[in-house]
Amino acid sequence: MEKIKNIEKAALLDLAKEITVRPGEVASKTLAQNEAVSVTLFAFSQGEEISTHSSKGDAMVTGLEGKGIVVIDGKEFEVKKGETIIMPANVPHAINARDDDFKMILVVIF
């Protein structure tokens, strides 16, 4: 059974190039999903968002391109390429691309 999917193996990759921003959308590409972990690439078109919700797992966002706003329990954090933030389990959070297109990788540990 394939553990990591939808991406080339045994090759150097620029993750930002593995997903495309689509105007008016939040695009996603699942790389791994099971009961213990979820790994997903996201591409937000400027102005798009994932609204406030919570997760049963700790979630790590790493910026790949552009700038995104991560809101954790009402507090805003600006995340840019190479920066990482942890959204704790069971705490309300949201992500938006208010000022710029934004690409990120999300790793959730359950």
Secondary structure, DSSP 8 states (H G I E B T S, - for coil): --SS-SS-SSS---GGGGS---TT-EEEEEEEESSSEEEEEEEE-TT-EEEEE--SSEEEEEEEEEEEEEEETTEEEEEEBT-EEEE-TTS-EEEE-SSS-EEEEEEEE-
